[in-house]
Amino acid sequence: MIDKATAMDTVMERLKKLPEGHAIDLRTYKRNRSVLIRRDGKDAFTVVQNGYEKAEFETTRKKMKKLLKTLFKKEFPRSTKLRLYTLDDEQAGEHLPRKVI
């Protein structure tokens, strides 16, 4: 769990080190909305929005910050904490379902 206030910096740092084919999954506390960021190439990323709206974006690392800022406002408007998962090659291609406790 990370604070929403520092989530942008944390994600941008992790994207620098993220291997090709791997992904970062950001979710709300209840795990019902998510933003998945998958690295496709050296400077190519696919961002999958799955929550209030469902959409897929292709972007570069340079344009990532502006896109994530918009998505954070849409998908995590009242959240103060976010769950951050790092996914490997096998898990990055599929949407992980909400975990039921």
Secondary structure, 3 states (H helix, E strand, C coil): CEEHHHHHHHHHHHHHHCCCCCEEEEECCCCCCEEEEEEEECCEEEEEEECCCEEEEEECHHHHHHHHHHHHHHHCCCCCEEEEEEECHHHHCCCCCCCCC
